């Protein structure tokens, strides 16, 4: 079995183990399993770069491992402190496990080299868009964590605040990616915008997040309603991306 496949399956198994450990409340074991899973994901990305000589911008396995790495890293770095009782680690590693599980049904061979991926603007577009999906998903998981039972109000309040911050940060990455995308299209195609399915979906994601960030006062004054709205908006881009992946099987 190629090293790339070994690294992928190690990342998948360790992510599932970290998620299971989190749900079983094995507080000492979960961080170590999460670190091992994150290391395996990073090793997979290194092997992909060694094979393709480019950032993880194309195909199925490259962007999925990239998003899983960012999500796992956020879970390791942004789940402590006041959020310990929320136990975001179990949600994060469950989401990472689901993302990596999708690759069981996809072609895991690196995408062939194509001149388009040599453009800096194109690379930035793809990397920023995938990074935004991971950060926005983390926002949704953080908001969802505040809704779980046995979470005290102080931790839930902190989770909701961080969820909003990550949603804004993810939206910033998304807009930066769109800027890189239309700059790339302007320089390459001579036109920076044209209507299509991808633009419709990108606009839908942006408008949905904008609505959530500007909820009416009577809704935003209800913490649980706001948390539900952020959780749904945060998970939507990742679900959309997964649907694209499954559609192309």
FENWO-V999494 format. One record per residue. N is the residue number from 0. PSI is psi in degrees with one decimal (999 if undefined). OMEGA is omega as a letter, one per 20 degrees, with the letter a starting at -180 (999 if undefined). D_LAST is the distance of its C-alpha to the last C-alpha in Angstrom with 1 decimal. Layout:
BEGIN
N,PSI,OMEGA,D_LAST + N,PSI,OMEGA,D_LAST
END
This chain:
BEGIN
0,131.4,a,22.3 + 1,152.9,r,21.9 + 2,-35.6,a,23.4 + 3,-42.1,r,20.2 + 4,-39.4,r,18.5 + 5,-44.8,r,21.8 + 6,-40.7,r,22.0 + 7,-49.4,a,18.6 + 8,-33.4,r,19.4 + 9,-42.7,r,22.9 + 10,-42.2,a,21.7 + 11,-49.4,a,19.5 + 12,-43.6,a,22.5 + 13,-34.5,r,25.1 + 14,-43.0,r,23.3 + 15,-40.9,r,23.2 + 16,-40.7,r,26.8 + 17,-41.2,r,27.9 + 18,-46.4,a,26.5 + 19,-41.0,r,28.2 + 20,-38.7,r,31.3 + 21,-44.1,r,31.4 + 22,-27.1,r,31.2 + 23,1.9,r,33.9 + 24,36.5,r,36.0 + 25,81.6,a,36.5 + 26,-31.4,a,37.6 + 27,-31.9,a,38.7 + 28,-36.0,a,35.8 + 29,-47.3,r,32.9 + 30,-37.0,a,33.7 + 31,-40.8,r,33.8 + 32,-38.7,r,30.5 + 33,-42.3,r,29.0 + 34,-40.9,r,30.7 + 35,-41.1,r,29.3 + 36,-43.9,r,25.7 + 37,-38.2,r,26.2 + 38,-40.8,r,27.8 + 39,-39.1,r,24.9 + 40,-44.1,r,22.4 + 41,-40.6,r,24.9 + 42,-39.9,r,25.2 + 43,-41.9,r,21.5 + 44,-38.9,r,21.8 + 45,-43.7,r,24.9 + 46,-38.0,r,23.3 + 47,-42.8,r,20.5 + 48,-40.3,r,23.4 + 49,-30.9,a,25.4 + 50,-36.6,a,22.7 + 51,-20.7,a,21.7 + 52,37.2,r,25.0 + 53,163.7,r,23.6 + 54,165.5,a,22.8 + 55,82.8,a,19.3 + 56,-12.6,a,18.1 + 57,166.8,r,14.9 + 58,-156.6,a,11.4 + 59,-51.3,a,9.8 + 60,-34.7,a,12.6 + 61,-59.2,a,15.5 + 62,-32.2,a,15.6 + 63,-41.9,r,14.5 + 64,-35.4,r,17.4 + 65,-46.2,r,19.6 + 66,-39.6,r,19.3 + 67,-37.4,r,19.8 + 68,-46.2,a,22.8 + 69,-44.0,r,24.4 + 70,-45.3,r,23.9 + 71,-39.4,r,25.4 + 72,-42.7,r,28.2 + 73,-39.5,r,29.1 + 74,-35.2,r,29.2 + 75,-36.2,a,31.6 + 76,-25.5,a,33.8 + 77,20.4,a,33.9 + 78,4.4,a,34.3 + 79,-162.0,r,37.9 + 80,-129.3,a,41.2 + 81,-14.3,a,41.6 + 82,6.7,a,38.1 + 83,-38.1,a,38.6 + 84,-18.1,r,39.3 + 85,-28.4,r,36.0 + 86,56.3,r,34.1 + 87,-23.6,a,31.2 + 88,-40.1,a,30.1 + 89,-35.9,r,28.7 + 90,-43.0,a,26.7 + 91,-48.2,a,25.4 + 92,-24.1,r,24.4 + 93,-44.2,r,22.8 + 94,-42.4,r,20.6 + 95,-42.1,r,19.9 + 96,-40.7,r,19.0 + 97,-41.8,r,16.5 + 98,-47.5,a,14.9 + 99,-30.9,r,14.9 + 100,-30.0,r,13.7 + 101,-28.8,a,10.3 + 102,-13.2,r,10.1 + 103,-26.2,a,10.7 + 104,1.8,a,7.2 + 105,168.0,r,6.0 + 106,116.4,a,7.8 + 107,8.6,r,11.2 + 108,140.9,r,13.2 + 109,144.4,a,14.9 + 110,139.0,a,14.2 + 111,153.1,r,16.8 + 112,140.0,r,20.0 + 113,138.8,a,20.6 + 114,-27.8,a,24.0 + 115,-34.6,a,22.7 + 116,2.3,r,22.1 + 117,-15.9,a,25.8 + 118,131.7,r,27.1 + 119,-42.1,a,28.4 + 120,-37.9,r,27.7 + 121,-43.5,r,24.0 + 122,-44.1,r,23.7 + 123,-39.0,r,25.7 + 124,-52.1,a,23.6 + 125,-42.7,a,20.3 + 126,-44.0,a,22.1 + 127,-37.9,r,24.1 + 128,-44.7,r,21.4 + 129,-39.2,r,19.4 + 130,-39.0,r,22.8 + 131,-38.6,r,23.7 + 132,-43.4,a,20.7 + 133,-43.2,a,21.9 + 134,-41.4,r,25.5 + 135,-38.1,r,25.1 + 136,-41.9,r,23.1 + 137,-37.4,r,26.1 + 138,-45.1,r,28.4 + 139,-39.5,r,26.8 + 140,-37.4,r,27.0 + 141,-43.5,r,30.6 + 142,-40.2,r,31.5 + 143,-35.0,r,29.9 + 144,-32.3,r,31.9 + 145,-16.1,a,35.1 + 146,-8.6,a,34.5 + 147,149.4,r,34.5 + 148,159.4,r,37.6 + 149,16.7,r,40.3 + 150,121.5,a,39.6 + 151,160.4,a,43.0 + 152,-36.7,r,43.6 + 153,-44.2,r,44.3 + 154,-39.3,r,40.9 + 155,-39.9,r,39.1 + 156,-42.5,r,40.9 + 157,-41.5,r,40.0 + 158,-42.7,r,36.3 + 159,-39.3,r,36.3 + 160,-45.6,r,38.0 + 161,-33.3,r,35.6 + 162,-43.9,r,32.7 + 163,-44.1,a,34.2 + 164,-43.1,r,34.9 + 165,-31.9,r,31.3 + 166,-41.2,r,30.0 + 167,-43.1,r,32.4 + 168,-43.3,r,31.5 + 169,-37.6,r,27.7 + 170,-37.3,r,28.6 + 171,-42.5,r,30.7 + 172,-39.9,r,28.0 + 173,-46.6,a,25.7 + 174,-36.3,r,28.6 + 175,-39.4,r,29.3 + 176,-40.3,r,25.8 + 177,-38.8,r,26.2 + 178,-45.6,r,29.5 + 179,-37.2,a,28.0 + 180,-46.1,a,25.3 + 181,-24.0,r,27.9 + 182,-42.3,r,30.3 + 183,-46.7,a,27.8 + 184,-37.9,r,27.1 + 185,-41.8,a,30.8 + 186,-29.7,a,31.6 + 187,-45.8,a,28.9 + 188,-12.1,a,28.6 + 189,9.2,r,32.0 + 190,140.8,a,30.7 + 191,-4.9,a,29.5 + 192,139.0,r,28.0 + 193,142.7,a,26.4 + 194,142.1,r,24.9 + 195,179.3,a,21.2 + 196,-43.9,a,18.4 + 197,-40.8,r,18.2 + 198,-37.9,r,21.9 + 199,-45.0,a,22.1 + 200,-41.3,r,19.8 + 201,-41.6,r,21.8 + 202,-39.5,r,25.0 + 203,-44.1,r,24.0 + 204,-48.3,a,23.4 + 205,-44.9,r,26.7 + 206,-38.7,r,28.7 + 207,-44.4,r,27.6 + 208,-39.2,r,28.7 + 209,-41.5,r,31.8 + 210,-44.1,a,32.7 + 211,-39.6,a,32.4 + 212,-12.6,a,34.6 + 213,43.6,r,37.1 + 214,148.9,r,37.4 + 215,153.9,a,40.8 + 216,-39.7,a,43.5 + 217,-23.9,r,43.8 + 218,-46.4,a,40.1 + 219,-19.5,r,40.1 + 220,-14.9,r,43.3 + 221,105.4,a,41.4 + 222,-39.8,a,39.8 + 223,-37.9,r,37.4 + 224,-41.4,r,36.3 + 225,-40.0,r,35.6 + 226,-41.8,r,33.7 + 227,-43.4,a,31.5 + 228,-43.3,r,30.9 + 229,-39.9,r,30.0 + 230,-43.7,a,27.7 + 231,-46.8,r,25.7 + 232,-34.9,a,25.7 + 233,-34.4,a,24.8 + 234,-20.7,a,21.7 + 235,-48.3,a,20.4 + 236,-38.5,r,19.0 + 237,-39.3,r,17.0 + 238,-40.6,r,15.7 + 239,-42.7,r,14.8 + 240,-42.2,r,13.0 + 241,-38.3,r,11.0 + 242,-39.7,r,10.2 + 243,-43.7,a,9.0 + 244,-45.7,a,6.7 + 245,-31.9,r,5.3 + 246,-31.5,a,5.6 + 247,7.9,r,3.8 + 248,999,999,0.0
END
